[in-house]
Amino acid sequence: MKTTTFTRTRLATCLSLVMGAVAAYPALAQQTDSTEQQQANEETNFEVIQVSGIRESLTKSMLAKKAASGVVDAISAEDIGKFPDTNLAESLQRITGVAIDRSNGEGSKITVRGFGPDYNLVTLNGRQMPAANVEATSASSSRSFDFANLASEGVAAVEVYKTSLASQPTGGIGSTVNLVTAKPLSNPGLKTSVGVKAVFDDSTETGDSVTPEVSGLYSQTFADDTFGVQLIGSVQKRDSGAAVAETGNGWYTIKGDGGDWGSLPRDGSFENLPGENDVYAVPRNLAYNFDEVSRTRTNGQLTLQYRPLDSLTTTLDYTYSELETQTQRQQLSTWFNGVPAFGEYTPGTNTEGSVMGPVIYADNTCCDVGLGTSDYTVTNENKSLGLNVEWLATDNLTLEVDYHHSTAEAGPDSDLGSNNVVSAVQFDRVQTIVDYSQDFPVMDIIYADGVDGLDPSRMLTSGTSFRNSYQKSDIDQLQFRGNYYFDEGIVTSIDFGLTGMEAKNRSAYSVAQRDTWGGYGAPEDYPDDIFLPEDLPGRFDDVLGSNGANLEPFYYASSMGDLISAISQIAIANGDDLGPCDTTLCMDPNFETDRTVVEKQWAVYLQANMQFDIGDMPVWLSIGGRYEDTTVESDAQVPEIAYMRWDGANEFGLVTEGFQTTTLEGGYDHFLPSVDFKMEVVEDWFVRASYSKTIARPGYGDIQGGLTVNTLARFNGGTGNAGNPNLLPYESSNIDLSTEYYYGEGSYVSVGYFDKEVDNFIGSDSYTDTLFDIATPIGGPRYDEAVAAVGDDLAAVRDYFIAQGYVNDAGEVIGIDGEDPLLPITIVQPVNSSDSRSVDGFEFAVQHIFGGSGFGVMANYTMVDGDVEYDNYNTNKGEVENQFALLGLSDTANFVLFYENAGWEVRAAWNWRDRFLSATIDGNGERNPTYVEAYDQLDVNVRYQVTDNMEVFVEGINVTGEYQRAHGRHPNMLINVVDVEPRYNLGMRYNF
């Protein structure tokens, strides 16, 4: 019979205290004395293999997976300050079941087992971390953590817990991701390294294609290794560019052959007309965006440790990160007001489920061609101060107290706001034809007679919008943890603890918008030389279909400063007030929407860890329970709507006047059990079974206490959002079954099955009401008179109103109370589903090292399925059942081939993610889906150890230059296509 004894060495105690401690403290195993090392190896039943580099990192990660009670995957640093990838998210995507979202060509947020960023909890050394983001046109509401904020140099390991333990914090249905930083007392002695890197990015048109990155690490212990200090810092500068074609304001969905807005004419001008049972859509706009992004990331980390007694260790650490991002955008765009002229759609079947997409779509909307210019800077700052005291009170009892105060803050870095646009226009468009037959939408603009395309002498500006989006999150958390170890018996240890946390989130937003969409000033007021021609087709030369013969040949770029100066001169001459800064354009520093959510969480847990034998097979069993109580209080200041103003053909501004403040409360409590079973069937062959209940809390926007109406409306109504502080969190019952065989040095194969039954699923419902009793000029007697005189073209009707003097004292076309109809406003509100939804899947992984050849391979594949898919045939109009769909659900695969020998490290990593649903609300606030199409990427990393202290390396990211694409209900309904260029890093690292 195989037995295991439990001698309570200090190392064994730490291994029990922190799950996966081999991953958490990479150098620990090599720095203990030989006797203690041998005992620890026997107790944890794994072999220590003296290797370095890639194989060392993979071996540590494998041992962490092997030793864990539940399903845990880890990535370990190859050396202190040397993580496998410069971006943590890029490393995480190599883990089975983990996929990433990319921003600016870099990994940012993660999806685990089909559950997107908001369903995964990120902790730093076991501490729950706040997150802050800004949105383009609203206050942010996300809890998701952006890994692009953190450099990898300060991270020793990343642990991904796919099953739950009672001792773990709650908040992640997909996973709990713990970032573990290095500690000086775990790496005694002097450790110093410096890294320099050149970032090569040819995607930029105006920035530097080569930018620097510098990092450094200092770690030293003193007084017989009882006191340690560690300082890590890094600064990265990167300039990049991106060319994007997008339908930013979404598609208007239509069912059948009726007379809905934008319906196709039935005069033979369109091929493959939809039948009464077909669903199709028409675009609201099309834009080509050309972004230049300049990013500076600064990270710093200071760790102080003091161990006055062998039984007492204190750790004080401070982590700081700042990401400053400046975005300059040029845009060529056209708006469509539902005036289809001719074209072709894909064939429909005129049966339930039939969704048709456009092949050619021509629209007769006039009159402006938009040339938008944006220039804004956003800063995201994170701070975390923590104190940890660990006390080995007796040979059997370990106690630990941990406190941290952490903040995350994101907002604009100048008075130009967190996002903005100044629209230059040329009013000569009579028709727009778009070819949607390939990945790239080819836009052909038909100009008025006598006008030969874009002409600087005919350009002026129209509307402007300067947005101020801000989010700040604060977390204060106190944790008390204890572990008691038994000398004998089936129960080997008891884990217990108490946690208290207060999370405060503030999300705020204001907009200074001028709705002068009919033009401001005259073309003569704007110097021709501030509009510079730029090649258009060349910016998309990697995208299928971008070589279309009818594609617009160029666009005009302008600087924000030139446009603001020209507009200010007109304002001064006319005595106009442009907003908060008088005759200068700027954001509004006074927030119109200001929401604060305070969550207070208390938790207590108890977990028993057992070991016994079934026949000759050792068994490890952990049974625990966690009780959590959460209260929610939400204050919200939101603007009151005074009246509606008709600003353009299909553009209506809702004018705000004053504010209202509401306070709402909610709360919930849960008991969350967990059971983890592990058995070694034969030597190195394990089977596992786990059951747990987990929760994921609603987004901050979902539980905010107010109702916010968008200030831009359309002819058929307005849109808005309302929160629901009484929302319950997602609650998931989880079952995991898996088996693993560790058959060689650093080699294993594993197969797993998981099933998650999710209750309280949160989706978006909507209702329509005449909120604020706002009169609209659409549909009243004056409107009927205008239609009878000039027809139903909205631009002509508005011109008729103005010609007849149907305006107020300010010259605005508005509705008349008591005479005109009230504006319907559709409010989207989060609600809990009463039905359970199921997500299940299989995970396959293999890691193999080919003996002493230096070659190795990693491969994994995850299949995910569930009854939480989106129904594209459901238009969400009328009395239809609300759809609940899971964002991020997709299959994933990874394949990594590496070679390590004679000072060389070579790694090629291929990552693939299948199509997934990324949103259910489009850019116009309507309930329409967005799907990110299947995407794969190849990264290459080559390193050479020049001396014992110095290595040089080159890294290639997306070396094949794959582009990304997203669509709506049909693949031809383009949402966006992003032309992403490869980038390369060339660098050197020196250890002193």
Rosetta blueprint (number, residue, H / E / L):
1 M L
2 K L
3 T L
4 T L
5 T L
6 F L
7 T L
8 R L
9 T L
10 R H
11 L H
12 A H
13 T H
14 C H
15 L H
16 S H
17 L H
18 V L
19 M L
20 G L
21 A H
22 V H
23 A H
24 A H
25 Y L
26 P L
27 A L
28 L H
29 A H
30 Q H
31 Q H
32 T L
33 D L
34 S H
35 T H
36 E H
37 Q H
38 Q H
39 Q H
40 A H
41 N H
42 E H
43 E H
44 T H
45 N L
46 F L
47 E L
48 V L
49 I L
50 Q L
51 V L
52 S L
53 G H
54 I H
55 R H
56 E H
57 S H
58 L H
59 T H
60 K H
61 S H
62 M H
63 L H
64 A H
65 K H
66 K H
67 A H
68 A L
69 S L
70 G L
71 V L
72 V E
73 D E
74 A E
75 I E
76 S E
77 A L
78 E L
79 D E
80 I L
81 G L
82 K E
83 F L
84 P L
85 D L
86 T L
87 N E
88 L H
89 A H
90 E H
91 S H
92 L H
93 Q L
94 R L
95 I L
96 T L
97 G L
98 V E
99 A E
100 I E
101 D E
102 R E
103 S E
104 N L
105 G L
106 E E
107 G E
108 S E
109 K E
110 I E
111 T E
112 V E
113 R L
114 G L
115 F E
116 G L
117 P H
118 D H
119 Y H
120 N E
121 L E
122 V E
123 T E
124 L E
125 N L
126 G L
127 R E
128 Q E
129 M L
130 P L
131 A L
132 A L
133 N L
134 V L
135 E L
136 A L
137 T L
138 S L
139 A L
140 S L
141 S L
142 S L
143 R L
144 S L
145 F L
146 D L
147 F H
148 A H
149 N H
150 L L
151 A E
152 S L
153 E L
154 G L
155 V E
156 A E
157 A E
158 V E
159 E E
160 V E
161 Y E
162 K L
163 T L
164 S L
165 L L
166 A L
167 S L
168 Q L
169 P L
170 T L
171 G L
172 G L
173 I L
174 G L
175 S E
176 T E
177 V E
178 N E
179 L E
180 V E
181 T E
182 A L
183 K L
184 P H
185 L H
186 S H
187 N L
188 P L
189 G L
190 L L
191 K E
192 T E
193 S E
194 V E
195 G E
196 V E
197 K E
198 A E
199 V E
200 F E
201 D E
202 D L
203 S L
204 T L
205 E L
206 T L
207 G L
208 D L
209 S L
210 V E
211 T E
212 P E
213 E E
214 V E
215 S E
216 G E
217 L E
218 Y E
219 S E
220 Q E
221 T E
222 F E
223 A L
224 D L
225 D L
226 T L
227 F E
228 G E
229 V E
230 Q E
231 L E
232 I E
233 G E
234 S E
235 V E
236 Q E
237 K E
238 R E
239 D E
240 S E
241 G E
242 A E
243 A E
244 V E
245 A E
246 E E
247 T L
248 G L
249 N L
250 G L
251 W E
252 Y E
253 T E
254 I E
255 K E
256 G L
257 D L
258 G L
259 G L
260 D L
261 W L
262 G L
263 S L
264 L L
265 P L
266 R L
267 D L
268 G L
269 S L
270 F E
271 E E
272 N L
273 L L
274 P L
275 G L
276 E L
277 N L
278 D L
279 V E
280 Y E
281 A E
282 V E
283 P E
284 R L
285 N E
286 L E
287 A E
288 Y E
289 N E
290 F E
291 D E
292 E E
293 V E
294 S E
295 R E
296 T E
297 R E
298 T E
299 N E
300 G E
301 Q E
302 L E
303 T E
304 L E
305 Q E
306 Y E
307 R E
308 P E
309 L E
310 D L
311 S L
312 L E
313 T E
314 T E
315 T E
316 L E
317 D E
318 Y E
319 T E
320 Y E
321 S E
322 E E
323 L E
324 E E
325 T E
326 Q E
327 T E
328 Q E
329 R E
330 Q E
331 Q E
332 L E
333 S E
334 T E
335 W E
336 F L
337 N L
338 G L
339 V L
340 P E
341 A E
342 F E
343 G E
344 E E
345 Y E
346 T L
347 P L
348 G L
349 T L
350 N L
351 T L
352 E L
353 G L
354 S L
355 V E
356 M L
357 G L
358 P E
359 V E
360 I E
361 Y E
362 A E
363 D E
364 N L
365 T L
366 C L
367 C E
368 D E
369 V E
370 G E
371 L E
372 G E
373 T E
374 S E
375 D E
376 Y E
377 T E
378 V E
379 T E
380 N E
381 E E
382 N E
383 K E
384 S E
385 L E
386 G E
387 L E
388 N E
389 V E
390 E E
391 W E
392 L E
393 A L
394 T L
395 D L
396 N L
397 L E
398 T E
399 L E
400 E E
401 V E
402 D E
403 Y E
404 H E
405 H E
406 S E
407 T E
408 A E
409 E E
410 A E
411 G E
412 P E
413 D L
414 S L
415 D L
416 L L
417 G L
418 S L
419 N E
420 N E
421 V E
422 V E
423 S E
424 A E
425 V E
426 Q E
427 F E
428 D E
429 R E
430 V E
431 Q E
432 T E
433 I E
434 V E
435 D E
436 Y L
437 S L
438 Q L
439 D L
440 F L
441 P L
442 V E
443 M E
444 D E
445 I E
446 I E
447 Y E
448 A L
449 D L
450 G L
451 V L
452 D L
453 G L
454 L L
455 D L
456 P H
457 S H
458 R H
459 M L
460 L E
461 T E
462 S E
463 G E
464 T E
465 S E
466 F E
467 R E
468 N E
469 S E
470 Y E
471 Q E
472 K E
473 S E
474 D E
475 I E
476 D E
477 Q E
478 L E
479 Q E
480 F E
481 R E
482 G E
483 N E
484 Y E
485 Y E
486 F L
487 D L
488 E L
489 G L
490 I L
491 V E
492 T E
493 S E
494 I E
495 D E
496 F E
497 G E
498 L E
499 T E
500 G E
501 M E
502 E E
503 A E
504 K E
505 N E
506 R E
507 S E
508 A E
509 Y E
510 S E
511 V E
512 A E
513 Q E
514 R E
515 D L
516 T L
517 W L
518 G L
519 G L
520 Y E
521 G L
522 A L
523 P H
524 E H
525 D H
526 Y L
527 P L
528 D H
529 D H
530 I H
531 F L
532 L E
533 P E
534 E E
535 D E
536 L L
537 P H
538 G H
539 R H
540 F H
541 D L
542 D L
543 V L
544 L L
545 G L
546 S L
547 N L
548 G L
549 A L
550 N L
551 L L
552 E L
553 P L
554 F E
555 Y E
556 Y E
557 A E
558 S L
559 S L
560 M H
561 G H
562 D H
563 L H
564 I H
565 S H
566 A H
567 I H
568 S H
569 Q H
570 I H
571 A H
572 I H
573 A H
574 N H
575 G L
576 D L
577 D L
578 L L
579 G L
580 P L
581 C E
582 D L
583 T L
584 T E
585 L L
586 C L
587 M L
588 D L
589 P L
590 N L
591 F L
592 E L
593 T E
594 D E
595 R E
596 T E
597 V E
598 V E
599 E E
600 K E
601 Q E
602 W E
603 A E
604 V E
605 Y E
606 L E
607 Q E
608 A E
609 N E
610 M E
611 Q E
612 F E
613 D E
614 I E
615 G L
616 D L
617 M E
618 P E
619 V E
620 W E
621 L E
622 S E
623 I E
624 G E
625 G E
626 R E
627 Y E
628 E E
629 D E
630 T E
631 T E
632 V E
633 E E
634 S E
635 D E
636 A E
637 Q E
638 V E
639 P E
640 E E
641 I E
642 A E
643 Y E
644 M E
645 R E
646 W E
647 D E
648 G E
649 A L
650 N L
651 E E
652 F E
653 G E
654 L E
655 V E
656 T E
657 E E
658 G E
659 F E
660 Q E
661 T E
662 T E
663 T E
664 L E
665 E E
666 G E
667 G E
668 Y E
669 D E
670 H E
671 F E
672 L E
673 P E
674 S E
675 V E
676 D E
677 F E
678 K E
679 M E
680 E E
681 V E
682 V E
683 E L
684 D L
685 W E
686 F E
687 V E
688 R E
689 A E
690 S E
691 Y E
692 S E
693 K E
694 T E
695 I E
696 A E
697 R L
698 P L
699 G L
700 Y L
701 G L
702 D L
703 I L
704 Q L
705 G L
706 G L
707 L E
708 T E
709 V E
710 N L
711 T L
712 L E
713 A E
714 R E
715 F L
716 N L
717 G E
718 G E
719 T E
720 G E
721 N E
722 A E
723 G L
724 N L
725 P L
726 N L
727 L L
728 L L
729 P L
730 Y E
731 E E
732 S E
733 S E
734 N E
735 I E
736 D E
737 L E
738 S E
739 T E
740 E E
741 Y E
742 Y E
743 Y E
744 G E
745 E L
746 G L
747 S E
748 Y E
749 V E
750 S E
751 V E
752 G E
753 Y E
754 F E
755 D E
756 K E
757 E E
758 V E
759 D E
760 N L
761 F L
762 I E
763 G E
764 S E
765 D E
766 S E
767 Y E
768 T E
769 D E
770 T L
771 L H
772 F H
773 D H
774 I L
775 A E
776 T L
777 P L
778 I L
779 G L
780 G L
781 P H
782 R H
783 Y H
784 D H
785 E H
786 A H
787 V H
788 A H
789 A H
790 V H
791 G L
792 D L
793 D L
794 L H
795 A H
796 A H
797 V H
798 R H
799 D H
800 Y H
801 F H
802 I H
803 A H
804 Q L
805 G L
806 Y L
807 V L
808 N L
809 D L
810 A L
811 G L
812 E L
813 V E
814 I E
815 G L
816 I L
817 D L
818 G L
819 E L
820 D L
821 P L
822 L E
823 L L
824 P L
825 I E
826 T E
827 I E
828 V E
829 Q E
830 P E
831 V E
832 N E
833 S L
834 S L
835 D L
836 S L
837 R E
838 S E
839 V E
840 D E
841 G E
842 F E
843 E E
844 F E
845 A E
846 V E
847 Q E
848 H E
849 I E
850 F L
851 G H
852 G H
853 S H
854 G L
855 F E
856 G E
857 V E
858 M E
859 A E
860 N E
861 Y E
862 T E
863 M E
864 V E
865 D E
866 G E
867 D L
868 V L
869 E L
870 Y L
871 D L
872 N L
873 Y L
874 N L
875 T L
876 N L
877 K L
878 G L
879 E L
880 V L
881 E L
882 N L
883 Q L
884 F L
885 A L
886 L L
887 L L
888 G L
889 L L
890 S L
891 D L
892 T E
893 A E
894 N E
895 F E
896 V E
897 L E
898 F E
899 Y E
900 E E
901 N E
902 A L
903 G L
904 W E
905 E E
906 V E
907 R E
908 A E
909 A E
910 W E
911 N E
912 W E
913 R E
914 D L
915 R L
916 F E
917 L E
918 S E
919 A E
920 T L
921 I L
922 D L
923 G L
924 N L
925 G L
926 E L
927 R L
928 N L
929 P L
930 T E
931 Y E
932 V E
933 E L
934 A L
935 Y E
936 D E
937 Q E
938 L E
939 D E
940 V E
941 N E
942 V E
943 R E
944 Y E
945 Q E
946 V L
947 T L
948 D L
949 N L
950 M E
951 E E
952 V E
953 F E
954 V E
955 E E
956 G E
957 I E
958 N L
959 V L
960 T L
961 G L
962 E L
963 Y L
964 Q E
965 R E
966 A E
967 H E
968 G L
969 R L
970 H L
971 P L
972 N L
973 M L
974 L E
975 I E
976 N E
977 V E
978 V E
979 D E
980 V L
981 E L
982 P L
983 R E
984 Y E
985 N E
986 L E
987 G E
988 M E
989 R E
990 Y E
991 N E
992 F L
